[in-house]
Amino acid sequence: MQKNLLSIFVLFLMLASFSVAVVAQSATATLSGTVTDEQNAVVSGANVTIIDNAKAFERMATTDGDGNFIFTQLPPSNYTVKVVQSGFAETQLPNVVLNVNDQSNLRIQLKVATASATVNVTDEASLITQSPAVSTIVDRQFIENQPLNGCSQNPR
């Protein structure tokens, strides 16, 4: 009986060690980085998106107080990294290649956005009617100022 328990225990240990070895060899990658501005000051609260267009895969993260972000458990592929933060121009890094067990680190520098304005017209222009006729407003003052034909202002 003890021999059976010992062999079951040894078998259990072998299976447990095999499963740990399989878990340690995951087929994923990690991408981390820091977002800064043009003066190399960190940018916190920036939205970082990693996109794999071939697989319709997208994941988002937000930079912490030190401007850092991290994406773990990424399948190996060719990615585009996009960073958006108010006051800065949107930045895209295409062709970020991650292979199995890669631990890549990016330093992304944002540029200050230029001022631009967009005007959206949501109403149709009012139609101005035009006519070839000449018109005049006839009021009391207009009539009083008309010359009287054959009448003089001074009585004799």
C-alpha positions in Angstrom: 0.0 0.0 0.0 2.8 2.4 0.9 4.5 1.5 -2.4 1.4 2.5 -4.3 1.0 5.8 -2.5 4.7 6.6 -3.1 4.4 5.8 -6.8 1.2 8.0 -7.1 2.9 10.8 -5.2 6.0 10.6 -7.6 3.6 10.6 -10.6 1.8 13.6 -9.2 5.1 15.5 -8.8 6.2 14.7 -12.3 2.9 15.9 -13.8 3.0 19.1 -11.7 6.6 19.9 -12.8 5.7 19.2 -16.5 2.7 21.6 -16.3 4.9 24.4 -14.7 7.4 23.9 -17.6 4.6 24.2 -20.2 3.3 27.4 -18.5 6.8 29.0 -18.5 7.1 28.6 -22.2 4.2 30.8 -23.2 4.0 32.0 -26.8 3.4 35.7 -26.0 5.3 39.0 -25.9 5.4 42.1 -23.7 5.5 45.7 -24.9 6.2 48.5 -22.5 7.3 52.1 -22.9 7.3 55.7 -21.9 5.5 58.7 -23.4 7.3 62.0 -23.3 6.9 65.5 -24.9 9.4 67.4 -26.9 11.3 68.6 -23.8 11.5 64.9 -22.5 9.0 65.6 -19.8 6.7 62.5 -19.1 3.1 62.7 -20.3 0.7 61.1 -17.9 -2.8 60.1 -18.9 -2.1 59.5 -22.5 -4.2 56.9 -24.3 -2.0 54.2 -25.9 -3.6 51.7 -28.3 -1.9 48.7 -29.8 -3.5 47.5 -33.0 -3.0 44.3 -35.0 -4.9 44.9 -38.2 -4.3 41.4 -39.6 -6.2 39.8 -36.7 -8.6 42.7 -35.9 -7.0 42.8 -32.4 -6.8 46.0 -30.4 -5.9 46.8 -26.8 -5.8 50.1 -24.9 -3.8 51.4 -21.9 -3.3 54.7 -20.2 0.1 56.1 -19.1 0.7 56.3 -15.4 2.1 59.3 -13.5 5.6 58.5 -14.8 4.4 58.3 -18.4 4.8 54.5 -18.5 2.5 51.9 -20.1 2.6 48.1 -20.5 0.9 45.5 -22.6 1.4 41.9 -21.5 0.4 38.6 -23.1 0.5 39.9 -26.7 0.4 37.3 -29.5 3.5 37.6 -31.8 2.6 39.8 -34.7 3.2 43.1 -36.5 1.5 45.9 -34.6 0.7 49.6 -34.9 1.0 51.7 -31.7 -1.1 54.9 -31.5 -0.8 57.5 -28.8 -3.4 60.2 -28.2 -3.4 63.0 -25.6 -5.2 66.4 -25.6 -2.9 69.2 -26.6 -0.6 66.9 -28.6 -0.7 65.6 -32.1 -1.7 62.0 -32.5 1.3 59.8 -33.0 1.4 56.4 -34.8 4.3 53.9 -34.9 3.6 51.4 -37.6 5.4 48.0 -38.0 6.2 47.3 -34.4 7.2 43.6 -34.6 6.9 41.4 -31.6 8.1 37.8 -31.5 7.7 35.0 -29.0 9.1 36.0 -25.6 10.0 39.5 -26.7 10.1 42.2 -24.0 10.3 45.3 -26.1 10.5 48.9 -24.7 9.5 52.0 -26.6 10.2 55.7 -26.0 7.5 57.7 -27.7 7.8 61.5 -28.1 4.7 63.5 -28.7 4.7 66.8 -30.5 2.5 69.8 -29.5 -0.6 70.0 -31.7 -0.9 72.9 -34.0 -3.9 75.2 -33.8 -6.5 74.3 -36.4 -10.2 75.0 -36.8 -12.9 73.1 -38.5 -16.2 74.7 -39.5 -19.2 72.4 -40.0 -22.2 73.9 -41.7 -25.3 72.2 -40.6 -28.0 74.5 -42.1 -28.7 75.4 -45.6 -28.1 79.0 -46.8 -31.2 81.1 -47.0 -32.4 81.9 -50.5 -32.3 85.6 -51.4 -35.0 86.4 -53.9 -34.1 88.9 -56.6 -36.5 90.7 -58.9 -35.8 93.1 -61.8 -38.6 95.4 -60.7 -37.7 98.7 -59.0 -39.7 99.5 -55.9 -40.2 102.4 -53.7 -41.9 102.8 -50.4 -44.6 105.5 -50.5 -45.2 107.2 -47.2 -46.6 110.6 -46.1 -43.3 112.3 -46.3 -42.7 111.1 -49.8 -46.0 112.5 -51.0 -45.5 115.9 -49.3 -42.1 116.3 -51.0 -43.5 115.8 -54.5 -43.7 118.9 -56.7 -47.2 120.0 -57.7 -47.5 120.5 -61.4 -48.8 124.0 -62.3 -49.3 125.1 -58.7 -47.1 127.5 -57.0 -46.4 127.7 -53.4 -46.9 131.4 -53.1 -50.5 132.6 -53.6 -50.9 135.9 -55.4 
